[in-house]
Amino acid sequence: SVVHISAQQVVDRRLGSSTLSSGSCWIYDKEGAIVTNYHVVEKETRIAVTVFDRSKQGKFTRRRIDKVKILALNPFFDLALLEIPRKKDQVFKTVVITGAHDHREGDEVFAIGNPLGLERSVSRGIVSTRNRNFGGLAYIQMTAQINPGNSGGPLFNSRGEVIGVTNMGIPAGEGLGFAIPSVYVKHFLDN
């Protein structure tokens, strides 16, 4: 249910040049709604995702899906809701999101994403603090490594529930990662 998101942005139409941005997202419901950071899709028009389907033998196969639609954006919370176009009878695997502050300092957490384009990477850490204030919002500060490409991925607790959306790391600070708490995510999805 953790997905690799990519977007191609045209930089100069006359020269035909473009850049490719990359990030992470996760499937919120069986209809194909996905959650990521606003800054991952900001100013993007052509968005694609790569999903990883598991075969009966337990191996993962990559499947690229184009024409992902933007449903809602919230730059203040740095959240975006998108929709994967689905084929008839296709059901997506989803994650469970907790709506409570039931994690504490010292609790183990796992960030899954695509740092620097390295798909399906897992990093482990602990919650350093639940309420690190930046710009009027309280973030979860954790020691799980966050790199470019992790943005928008889920932060899981030890029960496999999403407690936040990985948002940023501090390049000069090792072990300083931040996530948007699930209470903000639930508010965004409910409204």
Secondary structure, DSSP 8 states (H G I E B T S, - for coil): -EEEEEEEEEEETTTTEEEEEEEEEEE-STT-EEEE-HHHHTT--EEEEEEEEE-TTS-EEEEEE---EEEEEETTTTEEEEE----TT------EE--S----TT-EEEEEE-GGG-TTEEEEEEEEEEEEEETTEEEEEE-S---TT-TT-EEEETTSEEEEEEEEE-TTSTT-EEEEEHHHHHHHHH-
